[in-house]
Amino acid sequence: MEQQLKTDGLNLSIRDAVKEDRISELPEDLLLQILSDIPTENVIATSVLSKRWRSLWKMVPNLTFDFTFDPKYHQTFSENLYRSLTSHEAPVLESLQLNFTRGIDGLNIGMWIATAYVRHVRKLVLVSFGDVRDKRARFRSALFNFNDTLDILEIQDYILLDLPSPVCLKSLRELRLYEVHFKDEASVCNLLCGCPSLEVLSVHRERNVDVETFTIVVPSLQRLTIYDFCIGGGKGGYVINAPSLKYLNIVGFEGLDFCLIENAPELVEAEISDVSHIANENILESLTSVKRLSLESPIKIKFPTGKVFDQLVYLDVLTKEREWWNLLSRMLESSPKLQILKLTGLSCIEKGLDGQNWNPPKCVPECLLFHLEKFLWTGYEWQRRDEKEVATYILENARLLKKATFSTKRIDLENLEKRREMLNELASVARASDSCHLVFHSI
């Protein structure tokens, strides 16, 4: 009988353990972290689980609301969102993301954002879904006023910013604009001038039909990224005036008239990639202060006469454009402290490039004599005469070179032996540096 009681007791404890709510025993911070990764509508539904869960959802620091495309759910969506914001009890609302589509009243959006401001929201993401037939959601200046806590603002897709007066986002540090349209050039100015603490700006544009001249005047800006993939080309361009700018990334310009960098004396790093055409190509003139420079674009970039890149230690140049080595020669001559040189090839060879001859600098550049330590060539075309001549010149003159790496494309068996012979020939070049280690591999 005693044994039976023990057995029954054991079975009872097992059943209790199975029924026990283990997740509710987790620390509140961990529970809130878990709930932050769940759609907010589902988070609210947890309030019926138990007494402890009844108010836990009100402390979740990250809220995301996805608006359904079915118009019959408009009212439910609005009510749930407003209830969540007004009931929120966390000291700070870390982030709020609103995904919505046509049919949402602009007044409701304004009310939600204003309520989020009261909750000290730090990150706000606004995403408007639609297609080219839809009318863009219009946001005005009042939507972005009188906020002292917002740190990150991200605006995406079918949104039109109509800002007749400056916004007031005193604490905003990071601004991301994806496919956003502006009513006019004044709206661009009124957005940026109302962000006195802005440090990071990302601008992604296509079909730039909204404003011709996109002017960026931000004294506090430190990092700027511009993606402009206007299919079929476009008009106008960019004017950049950012005296504190340190990092610049420009991607995808096609057929723009200009990109003027008027004031950026503190630039440390610049990357120009996938730029096929800028009518005004004197972009290098504004980049002489950089320490790292990537020119990964098939564009004929004009070299600024009399300019010296006396801070440059890292250079990456694309080898696709016809006579690309002319730019390389000028950069080597004007970069006395260069330590790392990277040449980047493409998967295809432009017709007519093979068979051209390189004209080396008249005098060996100072960087090759005293500073260059690493030489990397990705996509080295071993069958091109010009590339062989450039590689040979670097190896023969770089006195402090420690390592030279050549990456070639995989080829068929018929050309394998020929490539091996060409690489062996390159390996036999008399190197200026006795300690230079030569590396070949396929990509």
C-alpha positions as CSV (number, residue, x, y, z in Angstrom):
1,M,0.0,0.0,0.0
2,E,2.8,2.3,0.9
3,Q,4.6,1.5,-2.4
4,Q,1.4,2.3,-4.3
5,L,1.2,5.7,-2.6
6,K,4.7,6.4,-3.6
7,T,4.0,5.4,-7.1
8,D,0.9,7.4,-7.3
9,G,2.7,10.4,-5.9
10,L,5.4,10.0,-8.5
11,N,2.8,9.8,-11.2
12,L,1.1,12.9,-9.8
13,S,4.3,14.9,-9.8
14,I,5.0,13.9,-13.4
15,R,1.5,15.0,-14.4
16,D,2.0,18.3,-12.6
17,A,5.3,18.9,-14.3
18,V,3.8,18.2,-17.7
19,K,1.0,20.8,-17.0
20,E,3.4,23.3,-15.5
21,D,3.7,26.6,-17.4
22,R,7.5,26.7,-17.7
23,I,7.7,29.7,-20.1
24,S,6.0,32.0,-17.5
25,E,8.8,31.3,-15.1
26,L,11.3,33.0,-17.4
27,P,12.7,36.4,-16.4
28,E,10.6,39.3,-17.6
29,D,13.4,40.8,-19.7
30,L,13.7,37.5,-21.6
31,L,10.0,37.3,-22.1
32,L,9.8,40.8,-23.5
33,Q,12.7,40.1,-25.8
34,I,10.8,37.0,-27.2
35,L,7.6,39.0,-27.6
36,S,9.4,41.7,-29.5
37,D,10.0,39.3,-32.3
38,I,6.3,38.4,-32.7
39,P,3.7,40.5,-34.6
40,T,2.1,42.8,-32.2
41,E,-1.4,41.5,-32.9
42,N,-0.2,38.1,-31.6
43,V,1.5,39.7,-28.6
44,I,-1.7,41.3,-27.5
45,A,-3.5,37.9,-27.7
46,T,-1.1,36.5,-25.0
47,S,-3.0,38.6,-22.4
48,V,-5.6,35.8,-22.0
49,L,-3.0,33.2,-21.0
50,S,-2.8,34.0,-17.3
51,K,-2.8,36.7,-14.8
52,R,0.9,37.4,-15.3
53,W,0.5,37.7,-19.0
54,R,-2.5,40.0,-18.7
55,S,-0.4,43.2,-18.7
56,L,3.0,41.9,-19.9
57,W,2.3,42.8,-23.5
58,K,2.0,46.5,-22.5
59,M,5.8,46.5,-21.6
60,V,7.0,45.1,-25.0
61,P,9.5,47.7,-26.2
62,N,9.2,46.9,-30.0
63,L,5.9,47.1,-31.8
64,T,5.1,46.1,-35.4
65,F,1.7,46.5,-37.1
66,D,1.1,45.0,-40.5
67,F,-2.0,46.4,-42.1
68,T,-4.1,43.8,-44.1
69,F,-5.1,44.6,-47.6
70,D,-8.7,43.7,-47.0
71,P,-10.6,47.0,-46.4
72,K,-13.1,45.4,-44.0
73,Y,-10.3,45.1,-41.5
74,H,-9.5,48.9,-41.5
75,Q,-11.4,49.6,-38.3
76,T,-10.0,46.6,-36.4
77,F,-6.5,47.5,-37.4
78,S,-6.9,51.1,-36.3
79,E,-8.4,50.2,-33.0
80,N,-5.8,47.6,-32.1
81,L,-3.0,50.0,-33.0
82,Y,-4.4,52.9,-31.1
83,R,-5.2,50.7,-28.1
84,S,-1.6,49.3,-28.0
85,L,0.0,52.7,-28.1
86,T,-2.3,54.3,-25.5
87,S,-1.9,51.3,-23.2
88,H,1.9,51.0,-23.6
89,E,3.6,51.2,-20.2
90,A,7.3,50.7,-21.0
91,P,9.5,53.7,-20.0
92,V,10.6,54.0,-23.6
93,L,9.1,52.7,-26.9
94,E,12.2,51.4,-28.6
95,S,10.7,51.0,-32.0
96,L,7.4,51.2,-33.9
97,Q,6.9,49.9,-37.4
98,L,3.8,50.7,-39.3
99,N,3.2,48.7,-42.6
100,F,0.1,50.0,-44.3
101,T,-1.4,50.3,-47.8
102,R,-4.1,52.4,-49.5
103,G,-7.2,53.1,-47.6
104,I,-5.6,54.2,-44.3
105,D,-6.7,57.7,-43.4
106,G,-3.8,60.1,-43.1
107,L,-5.4,61.6,-40.0
108,N,-5.1,58.1,-38.3
109,I,-1.4,57.9,-39.2
110,G,-0.8,61.3,-37.7
111,M,-2.6,60.3,-34.5
112,W,-0.6,57.1,-34.2
113,I,2.7,58.8,-34.7
114,A,1.8,61.6,-32.3
115,T,1.0,58.9,-29.7
116,A,4.3,57.2,-30.3
117,Y,6.1,60.5,-29.7
118,V,4.4,60.8,-26.4
119,R,5.7,57.3,-25.6
120,H,9.2,58.5,-26.4
121,V,9.7,56.3,-29.4
122,R,13.3,56.0,-30.5
123,K,13.0,54.2,-33.9
124,L,10.1,54.8,-36.3
125,V,9.6,52.8,-39.5
126,L,6.9,53.8,-42.0
127,V,6.3,51.5,-44.9
128,S,3.5,52.2,-47.5
129,F,2.7,49.3,-49.9
130,G,1.3,49.8,-53.3
131,D,2.0,49.9,-57.0
132,V,2.5,52.5,-59.7
133,R,-1.3,52.9,-60.1
134,D,-1.8,53.8,-56.4
135,K,-1.7,57.3,-55.1
136,R,1.2,57.9,-52.6
137,A,0.5,58.5,-49.0
138,R,1.1,62.2,-48.4
139,F,3.0,63.2,-45.2
140,R,3.3,66.9,-44.2
141,S,5.7,68.8,-41.9
142,A,3.4,68.5,-38.8
143,L,4.0,64.8,-38.8
144,F,7.6,65.2,-37.9
145,N,7.6,68.1,-35.4
146,F,8.3,68.5,-31.7
147,N,10.1,65.3,-31.0
148,D,13.1,65.1,-28.7
149,T,13.6,61.3,-28.5
150,L,13.4,59.9,-32.1
151,D,16.9,58.5,-33.0
152,I,16.2,56.6,-36.2
153,L,13.6,57.4,-38.9
154,E,13.0,55.1,-41.9
155,I,10.5,55.9,-44.6
156,Q,9.8,53.4,-47.4
157,D,8.1,53.1,-50.7
158,Y,4.8,54.8,-51.7
159,I,5.1,57.9,-49.7
160,L,5.1,61.5,-50.8
161,L,6.8,64.1,-48.5
162,D,5.1,67.4,-48.9
163,L,7.0,69.6,-46.4
164,P,6.3,73.4,-46.9
165,S,8.1,74.2,-43.6
166,P,11.0,72.7,-41.7
167,V,10.5,69.6,-39.6
168,C,11.7,69.5,-36.0
169,L,13.5,66.3,-35.1
170,K,16.2,67.5,-32.7
171,S,17.5,64.1,-31.7
172,L,17.3,62.3,-35.0
173,R,20.7,60.6,-35.7
174,E,19.9,58.3,-38.6
175,L,17.5,58.8,-41.6
176,R,16.8,56.2,-44.2
177,L,14.8,57.1,-47.3
178,Y,13.8,54.2,-49.7
179,E,11.9,55.1,-52.9
180,V,10.4,58.1,-51.2
181,H,9.2,61.0,-53.4
182,F,9.3,64.7,-52.5
183,K,6.9,67.3,-53.7
184,D,9.7,69.7,-54.6
185,E,13.3,70.6,-53.8
186,A,12.1,72.8,-50.9
187,S,10.7,69.6,-49.2
188,V,14.1,68.0,-49.3
189,C,15.6,71.1,-47.7
190,N,12.9,71.3,-45.1
191,L,13.4,67.7,-44.1
192,L,17.2,67.8,-43.7
193,C,17.5,71.2,-42.1
194,G,15.1,70.2,-39.4
195,C,17.5,67.4,-38.2
196,P,20.4,69.3,-36.5
197,S,21.9,66.1,-35.0
198,L,21.8,63.9,-38.1
199,E,24.9,61.7,-38.6
200,V,23.8,58.9,-41.0
201,L,21.8,59.4,-44.2
202,S,20.8,56.7,-46.7
203,V,18.9,57.7,-49.9
204,H,17.7,55.1,-52.3
205,R,16.0,56.4,-55.4
206,E,14.6,55.1,-58.7
207,R,12.6,57.0,-61.3
208,N,13.9,60.3,-59.9
209,V,11.1,62.3,-61.4
210,D,10.3,64.2,-58.2
211,V,13.2,66.6,-57.9
212,E,16.0,67.3,-60.3
213,T,18.6,68.7,-57.8
214,F,18.7,66.7,-54.6
215,T,20.6,69.0,-52.2
216,I,22.1,67.6,-49.1
217,V,23.2,70.3,-46.7
218,V,23.8,68.8,-43.2
219,P,26.6,70.2,-41.1
220,S,26.5,67.2,-38.6
221,L,26.4,64.4,-41.3
222,Q,29.1,61.8,-41.0
223,R,28.0,59.0,-43.2
224,L,26.2,59.3,-46.5
225,T,25.0,56.5,-48.9
226,I,23.2,57.3,-52.2
227,Y,21.7,54.5,-54.3
228,D,20.3,56.0,-57.6
229,F,19.2,53.4,-60.1
230,C,17.1,55.5,-62.4
231,I,16.3,53.1,-65.3
232,G,17.0,54.7,-68.7
233,G,18.9,57.6,-67.2
234,G,17.6,60.8,-65.6
235,K,18.2,64.5,-65.4
236,G,19.7,66.6,-62.6
237,G,21.9,65.3,-59.9
238,Y,23.1,65.8,-56.3
239,V,24.8,68.6,-54.4
240,I,26.5,67.6,-51.2
241,N,27.6,70.1,-48.5
242,A,28.6,68.2,-45.4
243,P,31.6,69.6,-43.6
244,S,31.7,66.7,-41.1
245,L,31.2,63.9,-43.6
246,K,33.7,61.0,-43.1
247,Y,32.2,58.1,-45.2
248,L,30.7,58.4,-48.6
249,N,29.1,55.6,-50.7
250,I,27.7,56.4,-54.2
251,V,26.1,53.6,-56.1
252,G,24.3,53.2,-59.5
253,F,24.3,56.7,-61.1
254,E,23.2,56.4,-64.7
255,G,22.9,59.4,-67.0
256,L,22.9,62.1,-64.2
257,D,24.2,65.5,-65.1
258,F,26.2,66.1,-62.0
259,C,27.3,65.1,-58.5
260,L,28.9,68.1,-56.8
261,I,30.6,67.6,-53.5
262,E,31.0,71.2,-52.4
263,N,32.2,70.9,-48.9
264,A,33.5,67.7,-47.4
265,P,37.0,68.3,-46.0
266,E,36.8,65.6,-43.4
267,L,36.2,62.6,-45.7
268,V,38.1,59.5,-44.7
269,E,36.6,56.8,-47.0
270,A,34.8,57.0,-50.3
271,E,33.3,54.3,-52.5
272,I,32.1,55.0,-56.0
273,S,30.5,51.8,-57.5
274,D,28.2,50.8,-60.4
275,V,28.3,54.4,-61.7
276,S,28.0,54.1,-65.5
277,H,27.7,57.8,-66.4
278,I,27.9,61.3,-64.8
279,A,28.1,64.2,-67.3
280,N,30.3,66.1,-64.8
281,E,33.0,63.6,-63.9
282,N,35.3,65.8,-61.8
283,I,34.2,63.9,-58.7
284,L,37.8,63.0,-57.6
285,E,38.6,66.6,-57.0
286,S,36.6,66.6,-53.8
287,L,38.0,63.3,-52.5
288,T,41.7,64.2,-51.9
289,S,41.4,64.0,-48.1
290,V,40.4,60.3,-48.1
291,K,42.4,57.4,-46.6
292,R,40.5,54.7,-48.4
293,L,39.1,55.0,-51.9
294,S,37.2,52.5,-54.1
295,L,36.6,53.3,-57.7
296,E,34.6,50.3,-58.8
297,S,32.8,51.8,-61.7
298,P,33.0,51.5,-65.5
299,I,33.2,55.3,-65.8
300,K,35.9,57.6,-67.3
301,I,36.7,59.6,-64.2
302,K,38.7,62.7,-64.9
303,F,41.8,63.2,-62.7
304,P,42.0,66.6,-61.0
305,T,45.1,68.4,-62.2
306,G,47.6,69.3,-59.5
307,K,45.8,67.4,-56.7
308,V,47.6,65.1,-54.3
309,F,46.0,62.3,-52.3
310,D,48.5,62.6,-49.5
311,Q,46.4,60.7,-46.9
312,L,45.4,57.8,-49.2
313,V,46.6,54.3,-47.9
314,Y,44.1,52.0,-49.7
315,L,43.0,52.2,-53.3
316,D,40.7,49.9,-55.3
317,V,40.3,50.5,-59.0
318,L,38.1,48.7,-61.6
319,T,39.9,47.3,-64.6
320,K,37.0,47.3,-67.1
321,E,37.0,50.8,-68.6
322,R,39.1,51.3,-71.7
323,E,42.6,52.6,-70.8
324,W,41.8,52.2,-67.1
325,W,45.5,52.1,-66.4
326,N,45.8,55.8,-67.1
327,L,43.7,56.6,-64.0
328,L,45.8,54.0,-62.1
329,S,49.1,55.7,-63.1
330,R,47.8,59.1,-62.1
331,M,46.6,57.7,-58.8
332,L,49.9,56.0,-58.1
333,E,51.8,59.2,-58.9
334,S,49.6,61.3,-56.6
335,S,49.3,58.9,-53.6
336,P,52.7,59.0,-52.0
337,K,51.6,57.0,-48.9
338,L,49.7,54.2,-50.5
339,Q,50.1,50.9,-48.7
340,I,47.4,48.6,-50.2
341,L,46.5,48.5,-53.9
342,K,43.6,46.4,-55.1
343,L,42.6,46.0,-58.7
344,T,39.1,44.5,-59.4
345,G,38.2,42.9,-62.7
346,L,34.8,41.9,-64.0
347,S,33.4,38.6,-65.3
348,C,33.4,39.9,-68.9
349,I,36.0,41.6,-71.0
350,E,34.9,44.7,-72.9
351,K,35.3,44.1,-76.6
352,G,38.5,45.6,-77.9
353,L,40.3,45.9,-74.6
354,D,42.6,42.9,-75.3
355,G,45.9,43.8,-77.0
356,Q,46.2,47.3,-75.7
357,N,49.5,48.5,-74.3
358,W,50.0,50.2,-71.0
359,N,52.1,53.4,-70.7
360,P,53.8,53.3,-67.3
361,P,54.6,56.4,-65.3
362,K,57.8,58.2,-66.4
363,C,59.2,58.0,-62.9
364,V,58.6,55.2,-60.4
365,P,55.9,56.6,-58.0
366,E,57.0,57.3,-54.4
367,C,54.4,54.9,-53.0
368,L,56.0,51.9,-54.9
369,L,59.5,52.9,-53.6
370,F,58.7,53.4,-50.0
371,H,55.2,52.3,-48.8
372,L,53.2,49.7,-50.9
373,E,53.0,46.5,-48.9
374,K,50.0,44.6,-50.3
375,F,48.9,44.1,-53.9
376,L,45.6,42.3,-54.7
377,W,44.1,41.6,-58.1
378,T,40.7,40.0,-58.1
379,G,39.6,38.8,-61.5
380,Y,43.0,39.0,-63.1
381,E,42.7,38.4,-66.8
382,W,45.9,36.5,-67.5
383,Q,45.4,36.5,-71.3
384,R,45.3,40.4,-71.5
385,R,48.5,42.1,-72.4
386,D,47.8,45.3,-70.6
387,E,47.0,43.5,-67.3
388,K,50.2,41.4,-67.6
389,E,52.2,44.7,-68.1
390,V,50.6,46.4,-65.1
391,A,51.2,43.4,-62.8
392,T,54.9,43.1,-64.0
393,Y,55.5,46.8,-63.4
394,I,54.2,46.6,-59.8
395,L,56.2,43.5,-59.0
396,E,59.4,45.0,-60.5
397,N,59.2,48.4,-58.7
398,A,57.4,47.9,-55.3
399,R,60.4,47.6,-53.0
400,L,58.5,47.0,-49.7
401,L,55.9,44.6,-51.1
402,K,55.1,41.8,-48.7
403,K,52.4,39.9,-50.6
404,A,50.9,39.9,-54.1
405,T,47.7,38.0,-54.6
406,F,46.2,37.2,-58.1
407,S,42.7,35.7,-58.3
408,T,41.7,34.3,-61.7
409,K,38.4,32.9,-63.0
410,R,37.9,29.2,-63.4
411,I,38.5,28.1,-67.0
412,D,38.0,25.0,-69.2
413,L,40.6,22.3,-69.5
414,E,41.7,23.4,-72.9
415,N,43.1,26.7,-71.6
416,L,44.4,25.4,-68.3
417,E,47.9,24.7,-69.5
418,K,48.2,28.1,-71.3
419,R,47.1,29.9,-68.1
420,R,49.6,27.9,-66.1
421,E,52.4,29.0,-68.5
422,M,51.3,32.7,-68.2
423,L,51.2,32.6,-64.4
424,N,54.6,30.9,-64.3
425,E,55.9,33.6,-66.4
426,L,54.6,36.2,-64.0
427,A,56.0,34.3,-61.1
428,S,59.5,34.5,-62.7
429,V,59.5,38.3,-62.8
430,A,62.4,39.8,-60.9
431,R,60.7,41.3,-57.9
432,A,62.0,44.5,-56.3
433,S,61.1,43.1,-52.9
434,D,63.0,40.0,-51.8
435,S,60.4,39.3,-49.1
436,C,57.4,39.4,-51.5
437,H,55.1,36.3,-51.3
438,L,53.3,35.6,-54.5
439,V,49.9,33.8,-54.3
440,F,47.6,32.5,-57.2
441,H,44.1,31.1,-56.8
442,S,40.9,30.7,-58.7
443,I,37.6,32.4,-57.9
